[in-house]
Amino acid sequence: AQKVTQAQTEISVVEKEDVTLDCVYETRDTTYYLFWYKQPPSGELVFLIRRNSFDEQNEISGRYSWNFQKSTSSFNFTITASQVVDSAVYFCALSGRSTNAGKSTFGDGTTLTVKP
Amino acid sequence: DGGITQSPKYLFRKEGQNVTLSCEQNLNHDAMYWYRQDPGQGLRLIYYSQIVNDFQKGDIAEGYSVSREKKESFPLTVTSAQKNPTAFYLCASSTSNFYNEQFFGPGTRLTVL
């Protein structure tokens, strides 16, 4: 069985603050992929990043960075110098080799509000 | 442009009526999914299909039905048996590989009066 936990239901920050969204996962698969998606107020989920279980290198894309640690089963997402446009619901997801192809397990999401 | 379309964006129905939500993709993906999202909630999987003419129940399939007669299309019918159908419905597609991300449509907000 797979499980993704996003313990932070809601986070509120002021613009330009850094913010980290936590994601903890459980899986029995040794080969798996982790994903982050952003859901802006318009409603459509947008894919942000994919990371496989064999690659623990941190990833940085502009103001976004991701920290993957297998030892703690975590795949955290940090936004540096947050902006109002970052306000959205962020979902972490997991897909393991043993699951039906393409079927991911999603966390419950973290609602991020960035205030001007 | 490749992508997923869902129509309509907003849908209103009277209680007791069946309603069908459209989902079309031109990404040539084998797998398609339907999710339900309630206010402040995460995504709950209703049905998914990995290939034409085949589909499986997700976590909350009761009161819903689907068909997959064409690769591009995966319509969802919300039946009168669904006790609380008012929600935001998202359709997604992906390749049939566990390592690929899902692509989502813009969603349909269904309100049952």
Interface residues (C-beta under 8 A of the other chain):
Chain A: Y32 Y33 F35 Y37 S42 G43 E44 L45 V46 F47 R50 N52 F91 A93 S95 G96 R97 T99 N100 A101 G102 K103 S104 F106 G107 D108 G109 T111
Chain B: D30 A31 Y33 G40 Q41 G42 L43 L45 Y48 Q50 Q56 F88 L90 A92 S94 T95 S96 N97 F98 Y99 N100 E101 Q102 F103 F104 G105 P106 G107 R109
